[in-house]
Amino acid sequence: MSDAVRVRVPAKVNLHLGVGPLRADGYHDLVTVFQALSIYDDVAVAPATTLSVSVTRDNGRGSGSRDVSDIPVDNTNLAARAAIALGEYVGREPAVSIDIVKRIPVAGGMAGGSADAAATLVALAALWKLDIDRAELVELAAGLGSDVPFSLRGGTALGTGRGEQLVPVLARGELHWVLALARDGLSTPAVYRELDRLRDNGSHEVPEGDVDPETAHPDALISALASGDAHAVASHLHNDLQRAALSLQPTLRRTLRAGVDAGALAGIVSGSGPTCAFLCADEVSAVNVAAELSGAGVARAVRTASGPVPGARVTDE
């Protein structure tokens, strides 16, 4: 694959995720603050006789993806759909091989599938030497999934609509995270359905480890990010989907408590879960928290990461 174009693309964490009521079209209005983290998938796209997808997990570099066997490798794969969409947009047949090396957890609430779709768009645009700018790629990305545009852009951003309408957010300094990877994945649609069920049942009680959605707004978080103060950021982390994720996987409560007990400033379920993300005061603290969590037996694996980092980028590796 010497003629392949290789792209590295980061995972994401939602520092704030506010979820509106279920809409008539089956979606929810979102207000979210994304941050791209230094856990990456690598995607290589090369000319071929037909469109194909292969997925392998990286056994080095602290792979977060334990099992990739459940990821489809047909045209339902989001990366394949990205290639088809770009091909239709520019009038070319997407006869390419897409080879994905997974490190972002599968079904972990960290946008692994969306990241691979974004990487495929960038790689294919480079492979075909297209005269296409990022704005056009972002528009295509929005048609593929709510998180795909952010995977293209990276950094820190405020997302509205379904999360695809992005505005950059100033984030001074570097934030240090510990990710506790759960033993079992969670389906994003299932988590949203559970949130709708809890709301329809009139469940207004705030479970342990959750935040009252009536008092959660991203304005204070955005100000904290601009200050560069990790302690201030920690006090404003919020996820409306957290109570649904905890309802489906109650063991996550123990994980969240263990991370804070180990010294993290705060813990939150990442997106639809079940990965738990812990914000730490600095890099040394993150290493210590990761060591404590690794020994506590509350997660399948533990990783450290920092953010923000750039979105999908062509690489020589």
The 8 nearest C-alpha neighbors of each residue, nearest first, counted from 0:
[[1, 3, 2, 45, 43, 44, 4, 46],
 [0, 2, 3, 45, 4, 5, 43, 44],
 [3, 1, 0, 45, 4, 46, 126, 44],
 [4, 2, 45, 0, 44, 1, 43, 5],
 [5, 3, 44, 43, 122, 126, 45, 2],
 [4, 6, 43, 314, 42, 313, 3, 122],
 [7, 5, 313, 42, 312, 314, 118, 41],
 [6, 8, 41, 312, 311, 40, 39, 314],
 [7, 9, 311, 39, 40, 310, 114, 118],
 [10, 8, 39, 38, 36, 35, 37, 310],
 [9, 11, 36, 109, 38, 35, 103, 39],
 [12, 10, 35, 109, 36, 34, 110, 33],
 [11, 13, 34, 269, 33, 109, 14, 35],
 [14, 12, 33, 15, 270, 32, 269, 16],
 [15, 13, 236, 32, 33, 12, 237, 16],
 [14, 16, 237, 32, 31, 13, 238, 236],
 [17, 15, 31, 238, 239, 30, 13, 237],
 [16, 18, 30, 239, 29, 31, 238, 15],
 [19, 17, 29, 239, 28, 27, 16, 30],
 [18, 20, 28, 27, 29, 21, 17, 30],
 [21, 19, 27, 22, 18, 28, 195, 26],
 [20, 22, 27, 26, 25, 19, 23, 195],
 [21, 23, 25, 24, 26, 27, 20, 28],
 [22, 24, 25, 21, 26, 27, 20, 28],
 [25, 23, 22, 26, 21, 27, 28, 20],
 [26, 24, 22, 23, 21, 27, 20, 28],
 [27, 25, 22, 24, 21, 28, 161, 23],
 [28, 26, 21, 19, 22, 20, 29, 18],
 [27, 29, 19, 160, 161, 18, 26, 30],
 [30, 28, 18, 161, 159, 17, 160, 162],
 [29, 31, 159, 17, 158, 16, 18, 162],
 [30, 32, 16, 158, 15, 157, 17, 29],
 [31, 33, 157, 15, 14, 156, 13, 158],
 [34, 32, 13, 156, 155, 12, 14, 31],
 [33, 35, 155, 12, 11, 307, 154, 36],
 [36, 34, 11, 307, 153, 154, 308, 10],
 [37, 35, 306, 10, 305, 11, 38, 307],
 [36, 38, 304, 305, 9, 39, 306, 308],
 [39, 37, 9, 10, 36, 103, 304, 102],
 [40, 38, 9, 8, 102, 103, 10, 37],
 [39, 41, 101, 102, 8, 100, 7, 103],
 [42, 40, 7, 100, 6, 99, 39, 8],
 [41, 43, 99, 6, 98, 5, 118, 100],
 [44, 42, 5, 98, 4, 97, 3, 6],
 [43, 45, 97, 3, 4, 96, 122, 95],
 [44, 46, 3, 96, 95, 2, 47, 4],
 [47, 45, 95, 94, 96, 44, 48, 3],
 [48, 46, 95, 94, 49, 96, 45, 50],
 [47, 49, 94, 95, 50, 46, 96, 51],
 [50, 48, 94, 47, 95, 51, 93, 96],
 [49, 51, 94, 95, 96, 93, 47, 52],
 [52, 50, 96, 97, 49, 95, 53, 73],
 [53, 51, 97, 72, 98, 96, 73, 54],
 [52, 54, 98, 72, 99, 97, 55, 51],
 [55, 53, 99, 100, 98, 52, 67, 56],
 [56, 54, 100, 101, 99, 57, 67, 53],
 [55, 57, 101, 100, 64, 58, 102, 67],
 [56, 58, 59, 62, 101, 100, 102, 55],
 [57, 59, 62, 56, 60, 61, 102, 64],
 [60, 58, 57, 61, 62, 56, 102, 63],
 [59, 61, 62, 58, 57, 102, 63, 38],
 [62, 60, 59, 63, 58, 302, 102, 57],
 [63, 61, 102, 57, 64, 60, 58, 59],
 [62, 64, 104, 102, 103, 65, 61, 300],
 [65, 63, 104, 102, 62, 66, 105, 103],
 [64, 66, 63, 67, 56, 62, 104, 105],
 [67, 65, 68, 64, 69, 56, 105, 70],
 [66, 68, 69, 70, 56, 55, 64, 65],
 [67, 69, 70, 66, 71, 54, 55, 72],
 [68, 70, 67, 71, 66, 105, 72, 106],
 [69, 71, 67, 68, 72, 76, 54, 105],
 [72, 70, 76, 73, 69, 75, 68, 74],
 [71, 73, 52, 76, 53, 70, 74, 51],
 [74, 72, 75, 71, 76, 52, 51, 79],
 [73, 75, 79, 76, 80, 72, 77, 51],
 [76, 74, 73, 77, 80, 71, 79, 72],
 [77, 75, 79, 74, 78, 71, 72, 73],
 [76, 78, 80, 79, 116, 81, 75, 112],
 [77, 79, 116, 81, 80, 76, 115, 119],
 [80, 78, 82, 76, 74, 81, 77, 83],
 [79, 81, 77, 83, 78, 82, 84, 74],
 [82, 80, 78, 84, 79, 83, 116, 120],
 [83, 81, 79, 85, 80, 84, 93, 86],
 [82, 84, 80, 86, 81, 85, 93, 87],
 [85, 83, 81, 87, 86, 82, 80, 88],
 [86, 84, 88, 82, 87, 83, 81, 89],
 [87, 85, 91, 83, 88, 93, 84, 89],
 [86, 88, 90, 84, 85, 89, 83, 91],
 [87, 89, 85, 86, 90, 84, 91, 139],
 [90, 88, 86, 87, 91, 85, 129, 84],
 [91, 89, 87, 86, 88, 92, 85, 93],
 [92, 90, 86, 89, 93, 87, 88, 85],
 [91, 93, 94, 86, 90, 87, 83, 49],
 [94, 92, 86, 95, 82, 83, 50, 91],
 [95, 93, 49, 50, 47, 48, 92, 46],
 [96, 94, 47, 46, 50, 45, 93, 49],
 [95, 97, 51, 45, 44, 50, 47, 52],
 [98, 96, 44, 52, 43, 51, 53, 95],
 [97, 99, 53, 43, 42, 52, 54, 96],
 [100, 98, 42, 54, 41, 53, 101, 55],
 [99, 101, 55, 41, 56, 40, 57, 54],
 [102, 100, 56, 40, 103, 57, 55, 64],
 [101, 103, 62, 63, 64, 40, 39, 57],
 [102, 104, 111, 63, 101, 39, 10, 64],
 [105, 103, 64, 63, 107, 102, 106, 111],
 [104, 106, 107, 64, 111, 103, 184, 67],
 [107, 105, 184, 185, 108, 104, 186, 111],
 [106, 108, 104, 274, 105, 272, 273, 109],
 [107, 109, 272, 270, 271, 269, 110, 106],
 [108, 110, 11, 10, 107, 111, 12, 269],
 [111, 109, 113, 112, 108, 114, 10, 11],
 [110, 112, 114, 103, 113, 109, 10, 105],
 [113, 111, 115, 114, 110, 77, 116, 78],
 [112, 114, 147, 116, 110, 115, 111, 146],
 [113, 115, 111, 117, 150, 112, 116, 110],
 [114, 116, 118, 112, 113, 117, 78, 119],
 [117, 115, 78, 113, 119, 114, 118, 81],
 [118, 116, 114, 120, 151, 119, 115, 147],
 [117, 119, 115, 121, 116, 311, 120, 6],
 [120, 118, 122, 116, 117, 121, 123, 78],
 [119, 121, 117, 123, 118, 122, 124, 81],
 [122, 120, 118, 124, 119, 123, 125, 117],
 [123, 121, 119, 125, 124, 4, 120, 6],
 [122, 124, 126, 125, 120, 121, 119, 127],
 [123, 125, 129, 121, 127, 122, 126, 128],
 [126, 124, 128, 122, 123, 127, 121, 129],
 [127, 125, 123, 128, 124, 122, 4, 45],
 [126, 128, 124, 129, 125, 123, 122, 130],
 [129, 127, 125, 126, 124, 130, 123, 131],
 [130, 128, 124, 127, 131, 125, 126, 123],
 [129, 131, 128, 132, 124, 127, 125, 89],
 [132, 130, 129, 135, 133, 124, 136, 134],
 [131, 133, 134, 135, 136, 130, 129, 137],
 [132, 134, 136, 135, 137, 131, 151, 152],
 [135, 133, 137, 136, 132, 138, 131, 139],
 [136, 134, 138, 137, 133, 132, 139, 131],
 [135, 137, 133, 139, 138, 134, 140, 132],
 [136, 138, 140, 134, 148, 135, 139, 133],
 [139, 137, 135, 141, 140, 136, 134, 142],
 [138, 140, 136, 142, 137, 141, 135, 143],
 [139, 141, 137, 143, 148, 147, 142, 138],
 [142, 140, 138, 143, 139, 144, 163, 148],
 [143, 141, 140, 139, 144, 138, 145, 147],
 [142, 144, 140, 141, 147, 139, 81, 145],
 [145, 143, 147, 141, 146, 142, 140, 113],
 [144, 146, 163, 162, 161, 147, 141, 148],
 [147, 145, 149, 144, 148, 113, 163, 150],
 [146, 148, 113, 150, 140, 149, 144, 117],
 [149, 147, 137, 151, 140, 150, 146, 141],
 [148, 150, 152, 151, 147, 146, 153, 163],
 [149, 151, 147, 114, 310, 148, 153, 152],
 [152, 150, 310, 311, 148, 149, 117, 153],
 [151, 153, 310, 149, 150, 148, 154, 309],
 [310, 154, 152, 309, 35, 150, 149, 151],
 [153, 155, 307, 308, 309, 35, 34, 156],
 [156, 154, 34, 168, 33, 307, 167, 153],
 [155, 157, 167, 168, 33, 166, 32, 165],
 [158, 156, 32, 166, 165, 31, 167, 168],
 [157, 159, 162, 165, 31, 164, 30, 163],
 [158, 160, 162, 30, 164, 29, 161, 163],
 [161, 159, 162, 28, 29, 164, 163, 158],
 [160, 162, 29, 28, 163, 145, 159, 27],
 [163, 161, 158, 159, 160, 145, 164, 29],
 [162, 164, 145, 161, 141, 148, 165, 158],
 [165, 163, 159, 158, 162, 160, 166, 161],
 [166, 164, 158, 157, 163, 156, 167, 159],
 [165, 167, 157, 156, 168, 158, 164, 159],
 [168, 166, 156, 155, 157, 165, 169, 154],
 [169, 167, 156, 155, 170, 157, 166, 221],
 [170, 168, 225, 171, 224, 167, 155, 221],
 [169, 171, 224, 225, 168, 227, 172, 155],
 [172, 170, 227, 225, 224, 226, 169, 173],
 [171, 173, 227, 170, 174, 228, 307, 224],
 [172, 174, 306, 175, 307, 305, 171, 227],
 [173, 175, 306, 305, 176, 229, 172, 307],
 [176, 174, 305, 279, 281, 282, 278, 304],
 [177, 175, 278, 304, 277, 303, 305, 279],
 [176, 178, 303, 277, 302, 276, 285, 289],
 [179, 177, 276, 302, 301, 275, 303, 180],
 [178, 180, 301, 275, 298, 274, 300, 181],
 [181, 179, 274, 300, 298, 299, 301, 178],
 [182, 180, 298, 299, 183, 274, 273, 179],
 [181, 183, 299, 298, 180, 184, 300, 273],
 [184, 182, 181, 185, 273, 106, 107, 180],
 [185, 183, 106, 107, 273, 186, 181, 182],
 [186, 184, 106, 273, 272, 187, 107, 183],
 [185, 187, 189, 188, 190, 106, 184, 271],
 [186, 188, 190, 189, 271, 185, 191, 108],
 [189, 187, 191, 190, 186, 192, 193, 271],
 [190, 188, 192, 186, 187, 191, 193, 185],
 [191, 189, 193, 187, 192, 188, 243, 244],
 [190, 192, 194, 188, 193, 189, 195, 187],
 [193, 191, 189, 195, 190, 194, 196, 188],
 [192, 194, 196, 190, 191, 195, 243, 197],
 [193, 195, 243, 191, 197, 196, 192, 198],
 [196, 194, 192, 198, 193, 197, 199, 191],
 [197, 195, 193, 199, 194, 198, 200, 192],
 [198, 196, 194, 200, 202, 195, 199, 193],
 [197, 199, 195, 201, 200, 196, 202, 194],
 [200, 198, 196, 201, 197, 195, 202, 194],
 [201, 199, 197, 198, 202, 196, 195, 203],
 [202, 200, 198, 199, 203, 197, 196, 204],
 [201, 203, 197, 200, 204, 198, 199, 205],
 [204, 202, 201, 205, 198, 197, 211, 200],
 [203, 205, 202, 206, 211, 201, 207, 209],
 [204, 206, 211, 209, 203, 210, 207, 242],
 [207, 205, 209, 204, 208, 242, 210, 245],
 [206, 208, 209, 205, 252, 210, 242, 245],
 [207, 209, 206, 252, 210, 255, 256, 267],
 [210, 208, 206, 207, 205, 242, 241, 211],
 [211, 209, 212, 237, 205, 208, 215, 238],
 [210, 212, 213, 214, 205, 215, 209, 239],
 [213, 211, 215, 214, 210, 239, 17, 237],
 [212, 214, 211, 215, 216, 210, 17, 203],
 [215, 213, 212, 211, 216, 210, 237, 217],
 [214, 216, 212, 213, 211, 237, 217, 210],
 [217, 215, 218, 214, 219, 220, 17, 15],
 [216, 218, 220, 219, 221, 15, 215, 32],
 [219, 217, 221, 220, 216, 222, 223, 215],
 [220, 218, 222, 221, 217, 223, 235, 216],
 [221, 219, 223, 217, 235, 222, 218, 232],
 [220, 222, 224, 218, 223, 219, 217, 225],
 [223, 221, 219, 225, 220, 224, 218, 226],
 [222, 224, 220, 226, 232, 231, 221, 225],
 [225, 223, 170, 221, 227, 226, 222, 232],
 [224, 226, 170, 222, 169, 223, 171, 227],
 [227, 225, 223, 224, 228, 171, 222, 170],
 [226, 228, 171, 224, 172, 225, 229, 170],
 [229, 227, 231, 226, 230, 223, 232, 224],
 [228, 230, 232, 231, 280, 233, 227, 174],
 [229, 231, 233, 232, 228, 234, 264, 280],
 [232, 230, 228, 223, 234, 233, 229, 235],
 [231, 233, 229, 223, 230, 235, 234, 220],
 [234, 232, 230, 231, 235, 265, 236, 264],
 [233, 235, 231, 232, 236, 230, 265, 264],
 [234, 236, 220, 233, 232, 237, 219, 231],
 [237, 235, 14, 233, 15, 234, 232, 267],
 [236, 238, 15, 16, 235, 210, 14, 239],
 [239, 237, 16, 240, 241, 15, 17, 268],
 [240, 238, 17, 241, 16, 18, 212, 237],
 [241, 239, 243, 238, 242, 271, 244, 194],
 [240, 242, 244, 243, 238, 239, 268, 245],
 [241, 243, 245, 244, 240, 246, 209, 206],
 [244, 242, 246, 194, 240, 241, 245, 193],
 [243, 245, 241, 247, 246, 242, 190, 248],
 [246, 244, 249, 248, 242, 243, 247, 251],
 [245, 247, 243, 244, 249, 248, 242, 193],
 [246, 248, 244, 245, 249, 243, 190, 193],
 [247, 249, 245, 250, 246, 251, 244, 273],
 [250, 248, 245, 251, 246, 252, 247, 244],
 [251, 249, 252, 248, 253, 254, 245, 297],
 [250, 252, 254, 249, 253, 248, 245, 255],
 [253, 251, 255, 250, 254, 249, 256, 245],
 [252, 254, 256, 251, 255, 250, 257, 297],
 [255, 253, 251, 257, 252, 297, 256, 258],
 [254, 256, 252, 258, 257, 253, 266, 251],
 [257, 255, 253, 259, 254, 258, 260, 252],
 [256, 258, 260, 254, 255, 259, 261, 253],
 [259, 257, 261, 255, 260, 256, 263, 254],
 [258, 260, 263, 262, 261, 256, 257, 265],
 [261, 259, 257, 258, 262, 256, 263, 255],
 [262, 260, 258, 259, 288, 291, 257, 263],
 [263, 261, 259, 260, 288, 264, 258, 284],
 [264, 262, 259, 279, 265, 258, 278, 277],
 [263, 265, 279, 278, 233, 262, 259, 280],
 [266, 264, 263, 233, 278, 277, 259, 267],
 [265, 267, 277, 276, 255, 278, 259, 258],
 [268, 266, 276, 275, 269, 277, 265, 255],
 [267, 269, 275, 272, 241, 274, 276, 270],
 [268, 270, 272, 108, 12, 274, 275, 13],
 [271, 269, 108, 272, 13, 268, 12, 109],
 [270, 272, 108, 187, 240, 190, 269, 244],
 [273, 271, 108, 274, 269, 270, 107, 268],
 [272, 274, 107, 181, 185, 184, 275, 108],
 [275, 273, 180, 272, 107, 269, 179, 181],
 [274, 276, 268, 179, 269, 267, 178, 273],
 [277, 275, 178, 267, 266, 177, 269, 268],
 [278, 276, 266, 177, 176, 265, 263, 279],
 [277, 279, 176, 265, 264, 263, 175, 266],
 [280, 278, 263, 264, 285, 175, 281, 176],
 [279, 281, 229, 284, 264, 230, 278, 175],
 [282, 280, 284, 283, 279, 175, 285, 174],
 [281, 283, 285, 284, 175, 286, 280, 279],
 [284, 282, 286, 285, 281, 287, 280, 288],
 [283, 285, 287, 281, 282, 286, 279, 288],
 [286, 284, 282, 288, 283, 287, 279, 177],
 [285, 287, 289, 283, 284, 288, 290, 282],
 [288, 286, 284, 290, 289, 285, 291, 283],
 [287, 289, 291, 285, 261, 290, 286, 262],
 [288, 290, 286, 292, 287, 291, 293, 285],
 [291, 289, 293, 287, 288, 292, 286, 294],
 [292, 290, 288, 294, 293, 289, 261, 295],
 [293, 291, 295, 289, 294, 290, 288, 258],
 [294, 292, 290, 291, 295, 289, 301, 296],
 [293, 295, 292, 291, 296, 290, 297, 289],
 [296, 294, 292, 297, 293, 291, 257, 298],
 [295, 297, 294, 298, 293, 292, 299, 254],
 [298, 296, 254, 295, 292, 253, 299, 257],
 [299, 297, 181, 300, 180, 179, 296, 182],
 [298, 300, 182, 181, 180, 301, 297, 179],
 [301, 299, 180, 298, 179, 302, 293, 63],
 [300, 302, 179, 178, 180, 293, 289, 298],
 [303, 301, 178, 177, 304, 179, 300, 289],
 [302, 304, 177, 176, 178, 285, 289, 301],
 [305, 303, 176, 37, 36, 175, 177, 38],
 [306, 304, 175, 36, 37, 174, 176, 307],
 [307, 305, 36, 308, 174, 173, 35, 37],
 [306, 308, 154, 35, 34, 36, 155, 305],
 [307, 309, 154, 306, 35, 36, 153, 37],
 [310, 308, 153, 154, 152, 311, 307, 35],
 [153, 309, 311, 152, 151, 150, 8, 9],
 [310, 312, 8, 151, 118, 7, 150, 6],
 [313, 311, 6, 7, 314, 310, 8, 121],
 [312, 314, 6, 5, 7, 122, 315, 311],
 [313, 315, 6, 316, 5, 312, 7, 4],
 [314, 316, 5, 313, 4, 6, 7, 312],
 [315, 314, 5, 6, 7, 41, 313, 4]]
